[in-house]
Amino acid sequence: MNVDESLFIFLCLLIFIFGILIGVAFLVVLERKLLGYIQDRKGPNKVTFLGIFQPFSDAIKLFIKEYIMLIKINMLVYFMSPMIGFFMALMMTVGLPSSENLFSMNLFLLYMMSCLSIGVYVIMMSGWASNSNYSMLGGIRSVAQSLSYEVSMFLIFFVMFMYVESFKLIDFLKFQDGLLGFWYVNSMVSILLFISMVAELNRMPFDFIEGESELVSGFNIEYMSGGFTLIFLAEYMMILIMGILFFLMFIGGNFGINKVIVVLLFSILIIWIRGCLPRLRYDKLMYFCWYYILSLIMFNLLMVFSLKYKMWLNV
């Protein structure tokens, strides 16, 4: 790889990351608009035309907001954890293939699992370093919830990557060419993965780490100004990343308008769930994960292993 190719790839990554950040801004507008109509009220409609530039004014307000120095926080960990969380979300975007002709990681599955596993440490560090009972409870809930749902989600990833017998994400496009998609082949796994993604994103009805009714704001209660902005950006960036992953693994097709439509529908469905469903009870959440999702995915994993073994015997 010469200097020109390296510079071209670097520019493509910068454009891709910039596009993701712009997408996050308009995703916030979409969420506030949809929640407004679901709750029979108007969303943001004052800033420019129909309030579409509202997130940019909110971002300016947050970044110039006065920062109050807290006395009892662990200073280094308190400031570093939002930066690490935002950096991990950016690292996930770097690993995603931007087009069929651009590079794709050979071991993307292991890379993705490593990045997703670090997210729970960020929330735990934020909750502990804030030195608040509410934030500490939010961090503890996050650890328990992530340990539960990441087990089933990673097993689902193993099932899907066994279909293509490769760790490369771009191979899903090749195997789904001419098909309706893997969602048609194994619709149960697609539904289980969507539920696990909602739990991984800490969205309603699984937003126990930010339970406003009992934890005020959860792990980020002591964050303000730039730190809160980084946490907010990382959370909404992960929604877009999960939508892209869902598109690549279950829908397939080209990287054109199909990808945009599927990611948009994925985001709208997550927002719709937030506006319609109440928060679960915490023990119901753990019971649902360990008894239902894990047992179903283990059954599916056994079925895929059996089919693959039979194919290898025939070969």
Protein Blocks (a to p, Z undefined) as FASTA:
>chain_A
ZZklmmmmmmmmmmmmmmmmmmmmmmmmmmmmmmmmmnopaddfkgoghhlmmmmmmmmm
mmmpccdddfkbcfklmmmmmmmmmmmmmmmmmmpcfbfkbccdfklmmmmmmmmmmmmm
mmmmmmmmnopaklmmmmmmmmmmmmmmmmmmmmmmmmmmmmnopabfklmmmmmgoiab
jklmmmmlmmmmmmmmmmmnopafklmmlomklnonommlmgghjlmmmmmmmmmmmmmm
mmmmmmmmmngpafklmmmmmmmmmmmmmmmmmmmpccddfklmmmmmmmmmmmmmmmmm
mmmmmmmmmmmmmZZ
